[in-house]
Amino acid sequence: MIKKAVTSVEQSIFLTWLTKSKEGSSKRAYNFSDSMLKTIFLSIISDKVLMDEYVTINPEVYNCIQSLFEIVNINEDLLENNGKNVKKVLKYDGLFGMEYFWSILIKCPNEIVQKLCRNFLINIHLKFGNNVSTEQRLKIWQSFINKCLDFLNSNVSIPLIISLVKGFFEK
């Protein structure tokens, strides 16, 4: 779908339509049902051929993927939207699609996408709802650090991972 767009304009129109909320609705309502959005999100992001191994993702495609992630996980009550465009994690272990953001970070050479993805990964590991206990937060932080150490030990994008860890500790 996304790769077969004839022009960047077509791609832009499709991505906007995919995540656009219906006008005139008092609550967030989209052009698709919650279950269809979840299926679309998981189908698009998990298809390595469609996603071209995450190598050719541009900022617009990335923003669409992140929006779908947020929509799906808010609908599943795994993320909370406080209305100020700040998402807080309510249940980290159940988040749909988290592993793909690590792949995007590592495989996509686009520096803008890397920065967006790095900021997303840092925020998703630091912003929690009130229901997340200190013990759970410590486990989430430990899993973040362990994931970064795994990448460092396998010599994958060392400067990128160091930048990720640095950003994590600075926030």
C-alpha positions in Angstrom: 0.0 0.0 0.0 2.4 2.6 1.2 5.3 1.5 -1.0 3.1 1.4 -4.1 2.0 5.0 -3.9 2.7 6.7 -7.2 3.7 10.0 -5.7 4.6 11.4 -2.3 1.3 13.3 -2.4 -0.7 10.0 -2.7 1.3 8.6 0.2 0.6 11.7 2.3 -3.1 11.6 1.5 -3.3 7.9 2.4 -1.4 8.2 5.7 -3.5 11.2 6.7 -6.7 9.4 5.9 -5.6 6.3 7.8 -5.1 8.2 11.1 -7.6 11.0 10.7 -10.4 11.2 13.2 -14.0 11.8 12.1 -15.1 15.3 12.1 -18.1 16.3 14.2 -17.6 13.5 16.7 -17.5 14.4 20.4 -15.1 11.6 21.2 -12.1 10.4 19.1 -13.6 8.3 16.3 -11.7 7.2 13.3 -12.5 6.0 9.8 -12.1 2.4 11.0 -13.3 0.4 13.9 -10.9 -0.1 16.8 -10.3 -3.7 15.8 -9.7 -2.8 12.2 -7.2 -0.1 13.2 -5.4 -2.7 15.3 -5.3 -5.1 12.4 -4.1 -2.4 10.0 -1.4 -1.3 12.4 -0.1 -4.8 13.2 -0.4 -5.9 9.5 1.5 -2.9 8.2 4.3 -2.7 10.8 4.9 -6.4 11.0 5.2 -6.9 7.2 9.0 -6.5 6.6 8.5 -6.6 2.8 5.9 -3.8 2.9 8.0 -1.9 5.3 11.2 -2.6 3.2 13.0 -3.9 6.3 12.3 -0.5 7.9 15.1 1.0 5.8 13.1 3.5 3.7 10.8 4.9 6.4 10.5 8.6 6.1 9.2 10.9 8.9 5.7 11.0 7.5 5.4 7.2 7.5 7.0 7.0 10.9 4.5 9.5 12.4 1.7 7.5 10.9 3.0 4.3 12.5 3.4 6.1 15.9 -0.1 7.5 15.6 -1.5 4.1 14.9 0.5 2.7 17.9 -1.0 5.3 20.1 -4.6 4.9 18.9 -4.5 1.1 19.2 -2.9 1.1 22.6 -5.2 3.9 24.0 -8.2 1.9 22.7 -6.8 -1.2 24.5 -6.4 0.9 27.8 -2.7 0.3 27.7 -1.8 4.0 27.1 -3.5 7.1 28.5 -3.8 10.3 26.6 -4.0 13.3 29.0 -5.4 15.6 26.3 -2.1 17.5 26.0 -0.6 15.1 23.5 1.3 13.4 26.3 0.9 9.6 26.4 1.4 7.7 29.6 1.9 4.0 29.9 -0.7 2.2 31.9 0.4 -1.4 31.2 3.8 -1.7 29.5 3.9 -5.5 29.1 0.7 -5.4 27.0 1.7 -2.7 24.5 1.1 -3.7 20.9 3.9 -3.1 18.5 6.7 -2.0 20.8 9.3 -4.3 19.4 9.0 -2.8 15.9 10.1 0.6 17.2 13.4 -0.9 18.2 13.8 -2.3 14.7 13.0 1.0 13.1 15.5 2.8 15.4 18.3 0.3 14.4 17.5 -0.2 10.7 16.3 3.1 9.4 19.1 5.4 8.3 17.0 8.5 8.1 18.3 10.7 10.9 15.0 12.5 11.5 13.2 9.1 11.9 16.0 8.0 14.2 15.5 11.1 16.4 11.7 10.7 16.4 12.0 7.0 17.3 14.7 7.6 19.9 12.5 10.3 21.6 9.5 8.0 21.4 11.3 5.0 23.0 12.7 7.2 25.8 9.3 8.7 26.6 7.4 5.4 26.5 9.9 4.1 29.1 9.7 7.1 31.3 6.1 8.4 31.3 3.6 6.3 33.4 0.1 6.5 34.6 -0.5 6.7 38.3 -1.4 3.0 38.4 2.2 1.9 37.5 4.0 1.1 40.8 7.6 2.1 41.5 8.6 -1.6 41.3 7.0 -1.9 37.8 8.8 1.3 36.7 12.1 -0.1 37.9 11.5 -3.3 35.9 10.6 -1.3 32.8 13.7 0.8 33.1 15.8 -2.3 33.6 14.4 -3.9 30.5 15.2 -0.7 28.5 18.8 -0.7 29.7 19.1 -4.5 29.0 17.8 -4.0 25.5 20.4 -1.2 24.9 23.1 -3.4 26.4 22.1 -6.2 24.1 22.5 -3.9 21.1 25.8 -2.6 22.3 27.1 -6.2 22.9 26.2 -7.1 19.4 27.9 -3.9 18.0 24.7 -2.6 16.5 24.7 1.1 15.9 26.8 1.9 18.9 26.6 5.7 18.6 22.9 5.5 18.2 22.4 3.3 21.3 24.8 5.5 23.3 22.7 8.5 22.2 19.5 6.7 23.3 20.9 5.8 26.7 22.2 9.3 27.2 18.8 10.8 26.3 17.1 8.3 28.7 19.3 9.4 31.7 19.0 13.1 30.8 15.2 12.9 31.1 
